[in-house]
């Protein structure tokens, strides 16, 4: 695992093996609040096919933010199942 790269206002973490909770990359800007997260492939075949409220708290040094978002499950006419926030 490589230590995170940081510059003022930015945090970047990369680990192609996903050693930390399956996270392969994470970047965050304290200036804009933009967060990008990528994980190793995960099967959700046993997940409840319901909407889920996801609560997220991020703390980096003295910076802390929290966010809640409703993820909605739906199946398209083509039979493809998706989770989305819109």
C-alpha positions in Angstrom: 0.0 0.0 0.0 1.4 3.4 -1.0 0.9 6.3 1.4 -1.7 8.9 0.3 -0.5 11.8 -1.8 -1.6 15.2 -0.4 -1.2 18.7 -1.6 -3.0 21.7 0.0 -6.7 21.1 -0.6 -6.3 17.7 -2.2 -6.0 14.1 -1.0 -5.3 11.2 -3.4 -5.0 7.5 -2.4 -4.3 4.7 -4.9 -3.9 0.9 -4.3 -4.5 -1.4 -7.2 -5.0 -4.4 -4.9 -7.8 -2.7 -2.8 -6.1 -3.6 0.5 -8.0 -1.0 2.5 -11.7 -2.1 2.3 -11.5 -2.8 -1.4 -10.8 0.8 -2.3 -8.5 1.0 -5.3 -8.5 4.8 -5.6 -9.9 7.8 -3.7 -9.5 11.5 -4.4 -11.0 14.4 -2.5 -10.8 18.1 -2.8 -11.5 20.2 0.4 -11.9 23.2 -1.9 -14.8 21.9 -4.0 -16.0 18.9 -1.8 -15.6 16.6 -4.9 -15.0 13.0 -4.0 -14.2 10.2 -6.4 -14.0 6.6 -5.2 -13.3 3.3 -7.1 -13.4 -0.2 -5.6 -12.5 -3.7 -6.7 -15.4 -5.4 -8.5 -18.0 -6.6 -6.0 -20.9 -8.9 -6.5 -24.2 -7.6 -5.2 -26.3 -10.8 -5.9 -27.2 -11.2 -2.3 -27.9 -7.5 -1.6 -31.5 -6.5 -0.7 -33.2 -5.2 -3.8 -34.4 -2.1 -2.1 -33.5 1.6 -1.8 -30.8 2.3 0.8 -29.9 5.5 2.5 -26.1 5.7 2.6 -24.4 8.0 5.1 -20.8 9.0 4.6 -18.5 10.9 6.9 -15.0 11.9 5.8 -12.3 13.3 8.1 -8.9 14.5 6.8 -6.9 16.3 9.4 -9.1 19.1 10.8 -11.5 18.9 7.8 -14.7 16.9 8.3 -17.8 16.6 6.2 -20.9 14.3 6.2 -23.4 13.5 3.5 -26.5 11.3 3.1 -27.8 10.1 -0.1 -30.7 7.7 -1.1 -29.5 4.9 -3.6 -32.4 3.6 -5.6 -32.6 0.1 -7.0 -34.3 -0.4 -10.3 -34.5 -3.0 -13.1 -34.8 -1.7 -16.7 -37.0 -3.2 -19.4 -33.9 -5.0 -20.7 -33.5 -6.8 -17.4 -30.5 -4.8 -16.3 -30.4 -3.9 -12.5 -28.8 -0.7 -11.3 -28.3 1.3 -8.2 -28.3 5.1 -8.7 -28.8 8.3 -6.9 -30.9 10.0 -9.5 
